[in-house]
Amino acid sequence: MSVRPHAVVLEPDAVAEWLVVDVDWVLRAIDRDGLPVLGYRSDGVPLLARDEVLAWLHLRSAPDDET
């Protein structure tokens, strides 16, 4: 993960750059894994809240609880 962005609202490409992943990963996380979206631009691009992305990254999944 790179330095946390200063912007509070991010587009998928900014989230991808911040997390050092590709944009497709971010879009899949939105579609399949419940990465929260604030809303959408008029052209359909999702907008994400920086702090919500951080919270989502810290969610525990079932495999996290296995020992």
GUKOL-334527 format. One record per residue (C-alpha): residue number from 0; x, y, z. Coordinates in nm, 2 decimals. Example, Ala and Ser with C-alpha at 12.3 -4.5 7.8 and 13.67 -1.06 7.14 Angstrom:
BEGIN
+-----+--------+--------+--------+
:   n :     px :     py :     pz :
+-----+--------+--------+--------+
:   0 :   1.23 :  -0.45 :   0.78 :
:   1 :   1.37 :  -0.11 :   0.71 :
+-----+--------+--------+--------+
//
This chain:
BEGIN
+-----+--------+--------+--------+
:   n :     px :     py :     pz :
+-----+--------+--------+--------+
:   0 :   0.00 :   0.00 :   0.00 :
:   1 :   0.13 :   0.34 :  -0.09 :
:   2 :   0.08 :   0.66 :   0.10 :
:   3 :  -0.28 :   0.73 :   0.19 :
:   4 :  -0.43 :   0.98 :  -0.05 :
:   5 :  -0.52 :   1.33 :   0.07 :
:   6 :  -0.85 :   1.33 :  -0.12 :
:   7 :  -1.15 :   1.20 :   0.07 :
:   8 :  -1.35 :   1.09 :  -0.24 :
:   9 :  -1.16 :   0.87 :  -0.48 :
:  10 :  -1.22 :   0.72 :  -0.82 :
:  11 :  -1.13 :   0.35 :  -0.89 :
:  12 :  -0.80 :   0.45 :  -1.06 :
:  13 :  -0.69 :   0.65 :  -0.75 :
:  14 :  -0.78 :   0.36 :  -0.52 :
:  15 :  -0.59 :   0.12 :  -0.74 :
:  16 :  -0.28 :   0.34 :  -0.74 :
:  17 :  -0.31 :   0.38 :  -0.36 :
:  18 :  -0.34 :   0.00 :  -0.30 :
:  19 :  -0.09 :  -0.09 :  -0.57 :
:  20 :  -0.34 :  -0.31 :  -0.76 :
:  21 :  -0.50 :  -0.28 :  -1.10 :
:  22 :  -0.83 :  -0.10 :  -1.16 :
:  23 :  -1.00 :  -0.43 :  -1.25 :
:  24 :  -0.93 :  -0.56 :  -0.90 :
:  25 :  -1.10 :  -0.25 :  -0.74 :
:  26 :  -1.40 :  -0.29 :  -0.97 :
:  27 :  -1.43 :  -0.66 :  -0.88 :
:  28 :  -1.40 :  -0.58 :  -0.51 :
:  29 :  -1.70 :  -0.34 :  -0.56 :
:  30 :  -1.90 :  -0.60 :  -0.75 :
:  31 :  -1.82 :  -0.92 :  -0.57 :
:  32 :  -1.67 :  -0.83 :  -0.23 :
:  33 :  -1.88 :  -0.54 :  -0.10 :
:  34 :  -1.63 :  -0.26 :  -0.13 :
:  35 :  -1.86 :   0.03 :  -0.04 :
:  36 :  -1.94 :   0.30 :  -0.30 :
:  37 :  -2.05 :   0.65 :  -0.21 :
:  38 :  -2.22 :   0.70 :  -0.54 :
:  39 :  -2.15 :   0.72 :  -0.91 :
:  40 :  -2.05 :   1.00 :  -1.15 :
:  41 :  -2.29 :   1.09 :  -1.43 :
:  42 :  -2.09 :   0.86 :  -1.66 :
:  43 :  -2.12 :   0.56 :  -1.42 :
:  44 :  -1.77 :   0.57 :  -1.26 :
:  45 :  -1.80 :   0.47 :  -0.90 :
:  46 :  -1.69 :   0.71 :  -0.63 :
:  47 :  -1.53 :   0.57 :  -0.31 :
:  48 :  -1.47 :   0.72 :   0.03 :
:  49 :  -1.11 :   0.69 :   0.14 :
:  50 :  -1.20 :   0.60 :   0.50 :
:  51 :  -1.46 :   0.35 :   0.39 :
:  52 :  -1.20 :   0.17 :   0.18 :
:  53 :  -0.97 :   0.16 :   0.49 :
:  54 :  -1.25 :   0.02 :   0.70 :
:  55 :  -1.33 :  -0.24 :   0.43 :
:  56 :  -0.97 :  -0.35 :   0.41 :
:  57 :  -0.97 :  -0.42 :   0.79 :
:  58 :  -1.29 :  -0.63 :   0.79 :
:  59 :  -1.22 :  -0.98 :   0.90 :
:  60 :  -1.32 :  -1.26 :   0.67 :
:  61 :  -1.41 :  -1.62 :   0.77 :
:  62 :  -1.06 :  -1.75 :   0.68 :
:  63 :  -0.91 :  -1.48 :   0.91 :
:  64 :  -1.09 :  -1.64 :   1.20 :
:  65 :  -0.95 :  -1.99 :   1.13 :
:  66 :  -0.65 :  -2.10 :   1.34 :
+-----+--------+--------+--------+
//
